[in-house]
Amino acid sequence: MDALEASLAGAGSMAAGFNAEMIRIHQTFADTGRSAARFETTLGRGLSKAIDGVVLDGMKLSGESQLDLRF
């Protein structure tokens, strides 16, 4: 009976560890998704400004103006 109790305790401990790891992985994926969304927004704004600058303002596409658009 002691062996069964020890085995069940070990299985419960493993299950708790697995659950904790799954929670950590879920949080990591959620953080990654938020970072990707921020990157997409930033990239979209930069691209929009670049297109507006070229089309509406007639900016030149030189290396210097491209650098200015990125920052």
TAHU-V493004 format. One record per pair of residues at least 4 apart in sequence whose C-alpha atoms are under 6 Angstrom apart, sorted by the first residue. I is the first residue (numbers start at 1). J is the second residue. D is the distance in Angstrom with one decimal. If there is no record, write none. Layout:
<<I:J:D> <I:J:D>>
This chain:
<<39:43:6.0> <40:44:6.0> <44:48:6.0> <49:53:5.9> <51:55:5.9> <52:56:5.2> <53:57:4.9> <53:59:5.6> <54:58:4.8> <54:59:4.7>>
